[in-house]
Each structure stands twice: as structure tokens, then as C-alpha cells.
Amino acid sequence: MKVKARLFPVLLLALMAAACHSTKPVPTTGPDHQPPADLPRHREYTVIPFSAVVEGYSVNGQLRMAADSVMWVSVSKFIEVGRGMVTPDSLFLHSAMLGREEAIDYADLRRRTGLNLDFGQLQHLVLQPDAGQRIQALANGLGVEATVQLGTPRHPDQLTFPYTKPAER
């Protein structure tokens, strides 16, 4: 559908907050559940839950961020609708529901949306007190009707991400 195809490239921008909440306990000990060795344990993490209404569809999610290196976003509506990973050089988007998976760089993002953004600007955007309104304005500027409510940021000591590359054994 035209609306779904138009939403996919701006999914990350319009809903800058994500990762589904699970009721299953997450194992945090043992050799199979250690974070990758290249992630410093002192890294500052931020988790921001959100809810949004995009083109009339209500969704929830969570943004997980490792300061100055990567942001993960997941959007759900009963089941996961899409997820994204933002790094300093690329955006990786995946939506099983829409049947799309894409990796784009910031130059391609500029070509598709007209937005001149980089990783630092995106990270700064989501950490602002009025981030929900700024994200909503970005989406509306792209012709996507959106209302975004961000929750209170938390700062856990360490995060594990179920959709990062597993550590080599």
C-alpha cells in the first residue's frame, strides 16, 4: 500500500522510541548471556518508552540508546511492527509486518525525505525535554500525521539487545 511504503522510511524518525516489553524473564548470567566483549561496561545507556498515533494507528515502543554509538528502536501494535538500528553511519530498518528490510545511509535519507540529519542530531533530538513535539513536527513536515508521547527516560547500568549480532563462541 502507498501509505505503508511511505511510512517505512520515516518510521524511525516519526517514532523515535522503541523495543517491545516482554513478560518473559531475561537471563542475565551465564556464558551464553554475556554482552559482546566490545561493548564497554561503563557506557551510558538510556531507555525511553513511547506511545504514538501515526496515520490513525496507535502504537507503542521503546528507544534504547548507547551514548554516542548506537540507538535501537522497536515499534509494536500487539506484535512488533518494525525495528530500527541507527549508527553514526547508517540506519537499518526491518519490518516483518510490511515485508521490508533496508539499510540506508544519511545521504540516502536526505534524498528520500529532504531531512538533513546525522546521528549526532538524532541523538540530541531524542534527549531534548520537548523531543515528542520535535519528532511530531518532523513527521508532520514529511506529510505523516503523527502524535508522539515520550515517557520518562531511564538509565540502566547495562542493556542487552535481542536483535544485535550474537557474540562469537
N, C-alpha and C positions, 0 to 999 in steps of 0.2 A: 504494500500500500504506500501511497505517496507520503502520507503523514509519518508512517513508521520509518521510511527511508530518510526523511528529513530530520527526524528526531535523533537517529543514531549518531551522527557526527557531533551533535550538541548535547548528547546525553550526559557526558562528563561535565560539561560547562553548566548546564541547566540544573543539574542535581549534584553539586559538588559536596557530596557527603554520603558514605555508604558502608556495607558489609552486613549480611543477614545475621540476625541474632539466632543462636541455636540453643535448644533446650538440652542438647547432649553435653555431658561434661567433657571438657577438653583435657586430655592427658598433658601434663606439663613436665614430667620427669621421664627418665629412661633414655637410652641411646637413640631410639628411633624418633624422639620428640625434641631433640635439641635444635635451637635455631641455627641457621647456617653460620659457619665459623667467621665469614667475612662481615657479619653484622656486629658492630661493636656493642657491648652490653650497656655502655653508658649513653647511647644515643637517646635523644629526647623524642618521645612518641606522643602523638596527640590523637584522640579519638573523638569524633564529633557525630552524634546521631542527627538524623534529619527526617522531616516529612515534607512532602510536596504534592502539589496538584499540577500536572503537566498535560496540557491539551484535554482537560477534563478527567484524566486518570489520576487517582490518588495512589501515591507510592511512599515507601519508607526506605531507609537505608542508613549507611554509616560511612564516614570518611575516616580512614586510618592513615596517619602520616608519620614518616620517619623524617625528622627535621633535615632539611636541605638535601634529601636524596631521593625520596620516592613517596608517592601518595597512591593509596588504593581506594577505590570507591565501588560500592555494590548497591544496587537498587533492587527492591523487591516489591511485589504485589502478590501476596500469598506465597509465591515462589520467586526465585531470583529472575528478574527481568534482564539485567545486564550488569556487567562489572567492567571496571577500567583500572589501568595502572598508568600513572603519569610519572615519567622520569625526566631528568633535566634535558634529554634529547628527543624523547618520543612519547606518544600516547598509544596505549594498547587497549582496544575496546573489544568486548566479547558479549554477545547476546545470543544465547541458545534459542530464546523465545522468538527473536526476529531472524534467526538463522544467519547471523553475521559475525564476522571476526575480522578485525582490522588493526594494523599498526600504521600510524601516521606520524610524521614529524611536524614541527611547529610551522615550517614553511607551507606544508600541505594544509594545515589547519587555517592559516591565513588565507590561502587560495579558496578554500571551501566556505569559510564563514566571514571573511573580511576582518576578523579579530586579530590584532597584533599582540599576542600574548606569548609569554615564555614561562618556564617552570617557576622562576622566582616570583613573577607577577601572580600566577595562580596560587602559589603557596601563601603569598601575602594577602591575596583576596579572601581566602577562606579563614584566615586568622583574624580578620577585622571584626570589631563588635557588630557592625551592620552588614556582615557577609551575606545573610539571607536576602536582604534588599538588593545588594550589588549583583548577586547571582541572578535574581529575578529580573533585574534591569538588563543584564546581558542576554538572557533568554528572550525577553520581550523584544530587544533590539534585533534579534535574529528571526523574529516573526513567530516565536514559540510562546504560547500563552502559558505562563507558569507562576505559581505562588510557592515560595520556599520558606520553611521554618527550620532553623537550625537549633539543635539542643545545646546544652552546656558542654563545652569541651572537657575531656578528662585527660590525665597524663599518667598512664600506667608505666611501670618500670620497663616492661618488655612486652612485645607482641609477637604472635606467630600468625602467619597468613596462609590459609589453606590453599591458595592458588599461586604461590610463588614456586620457583623451581626447587625441587627437593634437594637436600644436601647429598653429595656423593657418599656412598658407603664403602 
